[in-house]
Amino acid sequence: MRTDVARWLHRRTFRALDYDPHRLLELKHRQHLTISVVLPALDEERTVGEIVTALRRDLVDAVPLVDEVVVVDSGSTDRTAALASAAGARVVHVDDVLPERGHVPGKGEALWKSLYVTSGDLLVFVDSDLVAFDPLFVVGLLGPLLEDPTIGYVKGLYDRPLATSEGLVPTGGGRVTELTARPLLGALWPHLSGFVQPLSGEYAGRRELLEQVPFVSHYGVELGLLIDLAELAGIDALAQVDLGTRRHGHQTDAALGRMAGQVLQAALARCPGIAVADDTLVQYVRTGTALEAVTWEVGVRERPPMRTVPGYRGARVPGLGR
């Protein structure tokens, strides 16, 4: 391992269990900060209500560490929006935000637009498909930001159990990370190779940093943010927190292949001089005795830094933020 990565791992890796929400609340008030939790969601009726309920119970009502919980719905056709609202979240439909900018599908769009409709000085992003969600995730992600003003962005790391035909095994999830993201970082951005879960959907950051970088569409958003924030603020402004175990649904190998294609496209877009000849991915499906080629679009689009969007400052909710 590179010496600089080993040094960063020692200085910038923390444990969620080491943070007490009451202590963090004191730090929040002392620094006059506000906090928004954002859940991007698409057809997550099975889990989103329980996540919002847990957040409001533990971190809004019991300990008022979180000022707002916002679910950004990317066009769910199930009861995601209704259940999230009933649980106490403010639900925003992604197409109702900056409609003049048009529609870009995918998770990255929801995260980008969340900057426009939230007001927290610190933002925490949590995937809405988590099973048995623990509010300690949010406490852990906020800990380094509230305790150390030099830290601007915090990624979650965790074990990811994998469901197999033989039952649940304790590790093995995160196949796109191991087969695509980690090799890319090791080869092209080795200073970032200390991140255990570079594609993790749980992370937190200071608004003043997040509003200065572009947001990539689809599943390229996490890798794009990691690379761009490291470039903007420096590696020592980034940290990671051990959240324990993360449980969620798993996708098919074919779906993971398309996700990997989007991650790769986001990475290549950050390599000056490398021309991408095509942004499609061809996969094969057996139909009877024949093989059928199926072509997918895996290209990504970038939304500009939110700071450059007209009207952004005026969109802040009164009573929150700076």
C-alpha positions as CSV (number, residue, x, y, z in Angstrom):
1,M,0.0,0.0,0.0
2,R,1.2,3.5,-0.8
3,T,2.5,5.4,2.2
4,D,0.1,8.4,1.7
5,V,-2.9,6.1,1.5
6,A,-1.9,4.2,4.7
7,R,-1.5,7.6,6.4
8,W,-4.9,8.8,5.2
9,L,-6.5,5.5,6.4
10,H,-5.1,6.0,9.8
11,R,-6.2,9.7,10.1
12,R,-9.5,9.7,8.3
13,T,-11.2,6.4,9.1
14,F,-13.7,6.5,11.9
15,R,-16.4,4.3,13.6
16,A,-20.0,5.3,13.9
17,L,-20.2,3.6,17.4
18,D,-17.8,6.3,18.7
19,Y,-20.3,9.1,18.2
20,D,-23.0,10.1,20.6
21,P,-26.0,12.0,19.1
22,H,-26.3,14.2,22.2
23,R,-22.7,15.3,21.9
24,L,-23.1,16.0,18.2
25,L,-26.2,18.1,19.0
26,E,-24.1,20.3,21.2
27,L,-21.5,20.7,18.4
28,K,-24.2,21.5,15.9
29,H,-25.7,24.2,18.1
30,R,-22.2,25.6,18.9
31,Q,-21.4,25.9,15.2
32,H,-24.9,27.2,14.3
33,L,-25.4,24.5,11.7
34,T,-28.5,22.9,10.2
35,I,-28.8,19.4,8.9
36,S,-30.8,17.9,6.1
37,V,-31.2,14.1,5.4
38,V,-32.1,13.2,1.8
39,L,-33.4,9.9,0.5
40,P,-33.5,9.4,-3.3
41,A,-36.3,7.0,-4.0
42,L,-37.8,5.0,-6.9
43,D,-40.4,2.4,-6.1
44,E,-39.2,1.7,-2.6
45,E,-42.5,1.3,-0.8
46,R,-41.2,-1.7,1.1
47,T,-38.5,0.2,3.0
48,V,-38.8,3.9,2.7
49,G,-41.5,4.4,5.3
50,E,-39.5,2.5,8.0
51,I,-36.4,4.5,7.3
52,V,-38.2,7.8,7.6
53,T,-40.0,6.6,10.8
54,A,-36.7,5.7,12.4
55,L,-35.0,8.9,11.4
56,R,-37.8,11.1,12.8
57,R,-38.2,9.0,16.0
58,D,-34.5,9.0,16.9
59,L,-33.0,12.1,15.3
60,V,-35.8,14.6,15.0
61,D,-38.0,13.9,18.0
62,A,-35.8,12.2,20.6
63,V,-32.6,14.1,19.8
64,P,-33.2,17.0,17.4
65,L,-30.0,16.5,15.4
66,V,-31.7,16.5,12.0
67,D,-33.7,19.5,10.9
68,E,-35.5,18.1,7.9
69,V,-36.0,14.7,6.2
70,V,-36.6,15.0,2.5
71,V,-37.5,12.2,0.1
72,V,-36.9,13.0,-3.6
73,D,-39.1,10.7,-5.6
74,S,-37.9,9.9,-9.1
75,G,-41.3,8.9,-10.5
76,S,-42.4,6.0,-8.3
77,T,-45.4,4.1,-9.5
78,D,-46.0,2.4,-6.2
79,R,-46.8,3.9,-2.7
80,T,-43.4,5.3,-2.1
81,A,-44.4,8.9,-1.9
82,A,-47.5,8.3,0.2
83,L,-45.7,6.1,2.7
84,A,-42.8,8.5,3.0
85,S,-45.1,11.4,3.6
86,A,-47.2,9.5,6.1
87,A,-44.0,8.7,8.0
88,G,-43.1,12.3,8.3
89,A,-40.9,13.2,5.4
90,R,-41.3,16.1,3.0
91,V,-41.7,14.5,-0.4
92,V,-40.6,16.3,-3.5
93,H,-41.1,14.9,-7.0
94,V,-37.9,15.3,-9.0
95,D,-39.7,16.7,-12.1
96,D,-41.2,19.5,-10.1
97,V,-37.8,20.9,-9.3
98,L,-36.1,23.1,-11.9
99,P,-38.5,21.9,-14.7
100,E,-37.0,24.3,-17.1
101,R,-33.8,22.1,-17.0
102,G,-35.6,19.2,-18.5
103,H,-35.7,15.6,-17.3
104,V,-32.7,13.4,-16.8
105,P,-33.5,9.9,-15.4
106,G,-31.5,8.3,-12.6
107,K,-30.4,8.7,-9.0
108,G,-27.8,11.4,-9.8
109,E,-30.6,13.8,-10.9
110,A,-32.5,13.3,-7.6
111,L,-29.4,14.0,-5.5
112,W,-28.5,17.1,-7.6
113,K,-32.0,18.6,-7.3
114,S,-32.0,17.9,-3.6
115,L,-29.5,20.7,-3.1
116,Y,-32.1,23.1,-4.6
117,V,-35.0,22.0,-2.3
118,T,-33.1,21.5,1.0
119,S,-31.5,24.0,3.3
120,G,-29.1,22.2,5.6
121,D,-25.6,23.4,5.9
122,L,-24.7,19.7,6.2
123,L,-26.4,17.1,3.9
124,V,-26.7,13.4,4.6
125,F,-27.7,11.1,1.7
126,V,-29.2,7.7,2.5
127,D,-30.4,5.1,0.0
128,S,-34.1,4.3,0.4
129,D,-33.8,0.5,-0.1
130,L,-32.1,-0.3,3.2
131,V,-33.4,-3.1,5.3
132,A,-33.4,-2.9,9.1
133,F,-32.1,0.7,8.8
134,D,-30.2,2.0,11.8
135,P,-30.2,5.8,12.5
136,L,-26.7,5.3,13.7
137,F,-25.7,5.5,10.0
138,V,-26.6,9.2,10.0
139,V,-25.0,9.8,13.4
140,G,-21.8,8.2,12.2
141,L,-21.7,10.2,8.9
142,L,-22.2,13.5,10.8
143,G,-19.6,12.8,13.5
144,P,-16.5,13.7,11.6
145,L,-18.1,16.8,10.0
146,L,-19.2,18.2,13.4
147,E,-16.1,17.3,15.2
148,D,-13.5,18.4,12.6
149,P,-14.1,21.6,10.5
150,T,-11.4,20.5,8.1
151,I,-13.4,17.5,7.0
152,G,-15.9,18.3,4.2
153,Y,-17.2,14.9,2.9
154,V,-17.7,11.6,4.6
155,K,-18.4,8.2,3.0
156,G,-19.9,5.2,4.7
157,L,-18.1,1.8,4.8
158,Y,-19.8,-1.4,5.8
159,D,-20.1,-5.1,5.4
160,R,-22.6,-6.1,2.7
161,P,-24.3,-9.5,3.2
162,L,-25.1,-11.3,0.0
163,A,-28.2,-13.4,-0.5
164,T,-27.4,-16.7,-2.2
165,S,-29.2,-20.0,-3.0
166,E,-27.6,-21.4,0.1
167,G,-28.7,-18.5,2.4
168,L,-27.2,-15.2,3.5
169,V,-23.4,-14.9,3.5
170,P,-21.8,-12.1,5.6
171,T,-20.0,-10.5,2.7
172,G,-20.0,-10.6,-1.1
173,G,-22.3,-7.6,-1.9
174,G,-20.7,-4.7,-3.7
175,R,-19.7,-6.6,-6.8
176,V,-19.6,-3.5,-9.0
177,T,-17.2,-2.0,-6.4
178,E,-14.8,-4.9,-6.5
179,L,-14.9,-5.6,-10.2
180,T,-15.1,-2.0,-11.6
181,A,-14.7,0.9,-9.2
182,R,-11.8,-0.4,-7.1
183,P,-9.6,-1.4,-10.1
184,L,-10.4,2.0,-11.7
185,L,-9.3,3.9,-8.6
186,G,-6.2,1.8,-8.1
187,A,-5.1,2.4,-11.7
188,L,-6.2,6.0,-12.3
189,W,-6.7,7.7,-8.9
190,P,-4.5,5.6,-6.5
191,H,-4.7,8.3,-3.9
192,L,-8.3,7.4,-3.4
193,S,-7.7,3.7,-3.1
194,G,-8.2,3.9,0.7
195,F,-11.9,4.2,0.3
196,V,-13.4,0.8,1.3
197,Q,-16.8,1.5,-0.3
198,P,-16.3,4.2,-3.0
199,L,-19.8,3.6,-4.4
200,S,-21.6,3.6,-1.1
201,G,-25.0,5.3,-1.2
202,E,-24.6,6.6,2.4
203,Y,-22.5,9.8,2.7
204,A,-22.6,13.3,4.0
205,G,-21.0,16.6,3.1
206,R,-20.9,20.3,3.6
207,R,-23.2,22.2,1.3
208,E,-20.4,24.7,0.5
209,L,-18.5,21.9,-1.2
210,L,-21.3,19.9,-2.7
211,E,-22.7,23.0,-4.5
212,Q,-19.3,23.5,-6.3
213,V,-19.1,20.1,-8.1
214,P,-21.2,18.6,-11.0
215,F,-23.5,15.6,-10.3
216,V,-23.3,12.7,-12.8
217,S,-26.5,11.0,-13.8
218,H,-27.5,7.4,-12.9
219,Y,-25.1,5.2,-10.9
220,G,-22.0,7.2,-11.9
221,V,-22.9,9.9,-9.3
222,E,-21.0,8.4,-6.3
223,L,-17.7,7.9,-8.2
224,G,-18.0,11.3,-9.8
225,L,-18.5,13.0,-6.5
226,L,-15.6,11.2,-4.9
227,I,-13.1,12.1,-7.7
228,D,-14.3,15.7,-8.1
229,L,-14.5,16.5,-4.3
230,A,-11.0,15.1,-3.8
231,E,-9.8,17.4,-6.7
232,L,-11.6,20.4,-5.3
233,A,-10.8,20.1,-1.6
234,G,-7.9,17.7,-1.3
235,I,-7.9,14.1,0.0
236,D,-7.5,15.2,3.7
237,A,-10.9,16.9,3.4
238,L,-12.4,13.5,2.8
239,A,-13.1,10.8,5.3
240,Q,-14.9,7.5,5.8
241,V,-16.9,6.0,8.7
242,D,-17.5,2.3,9.5
243,L,-21.2,1.9,9.8
244,G,-21.2,-1.8,10.6
245,T,-23.5,-3.8,8.3
246,R,-25.7,-2.6,5.4
247,R,-28.6,-4.8,4.2
248,H,-30.5,-4.1,1.0
249,G,-31.9,-5.8,-2.1
250,H,-29.5,-7.2,-4.7
251,Q,-29.7,-6.9,-8.5
252,T,-29.1,-9.4,-11.2
253,D,-25.7,-9.7,-12.8
254,A,-27.0,-8.1,-16.0
255,A,-28.3,-5.1,-14.1
256,L,-25.0,-4.8,-12.3
257,G,-23.3,-4.9,-15.7
258,R,-25.2,-1.9,-16.8
259,M,-24.4,-0.2,-13.5
260,A,-20.7,-0.9,-14.0
261,G,-21.0,0.6,-17.5
262,Q,-22.3,3.9,-16.0
263,V,-19.5,3.9,-13.4
264,L,-17.0,3.4,-16.2
265,Q,-18.4,6.2,-18.3
266,A,-18.3,8.6,-15.3
267,A,-14.6,7.6,-14.7
268,L,-13.6,8.0,-18.4
269,A,-15.3,11.5,-18.5
270,R,-12.7,12.5,-15.9
271,C,-9.7,11.3,-18.0
272,P,-8.7,14.1,-20.3
273,G,-7.6,12.9,-23.7
274,I,-9.5,9.6,-23.6
275,A,-12.2,9.7,-26.3
276,V,-15.2,7.3,-25.6
277,A,-16.2,5.9,-29.0
278,D,-19.6,4.6,-27.7
279,D,-21.8,4.9,-24.7
280,T,-23.8,1.7,-25.2
281,L,-23.4,-1.7,-23.7
282,V,-24.3,-4.9,-25.5
283,Q,-25.5,-7.9,-23.4
284,Y,-26.7,-11.3,-24.6
285,V,-29.9,-13.2,-23.7
286,R,-30.6,-16.8,-24.8
287,T,-34.0,-17.2,-26.4
288,G,-34.6,-20.9,-27.1
289,T,-31.6,-22.1,-29.0
290,A,-30.4,-18.6,-30.2
291,L,-28.6,-15.7,-28.5
292,E,-30.2,-12.3,-28.8
293,A,-28.1,-9.2,-28.5
294,V,-29.6,-6.4,-26.3
295,T,-28.1,-2.9,-26.5
296,W,-28.4,-0.6,-23.5
297,E,-27.5,3.1,-23.2
298,V,-25.0,3.5,-20.3
299,G,-23.8,7.0,-21.1
300,V,-24.0,9.6,-18.3
301,R,-24.8,13.2,-18.3
302,E,-23.5,15.8,-15.9
303,R,-25.6,18.5,-14.2
304,P,-23.6,21.6,-13.5
305,P,-22.5,22.7,-10.0
306,M,-25.6,23.9,-8.3
307,R,-23.9,27.1,-7.3
308,T,-24.1,28.1,-11.0
309,V,-27.9,27.6,-11.3
310,P,-29.9,30.8,-11.4
311,G,-32.2,31.2,-8.5
312,Y,-30.4,28.6,-6.3
313,R,-29.7,30.9,-3.4
314,G,-33.3,32.1,-3.4
315,A,-34.6,28.6,-3.1
316,R,-33.4,28.1,0.5
317,V,-36.2,27.4,2.9
318,P,-36.8,30.3,5.4
319,G,-35.6,29.4,8.9
320,L,-33.0,26.9,7.8
321,G,-29.4,27.3,6.6
322,R,-27.3,30.4,6.4
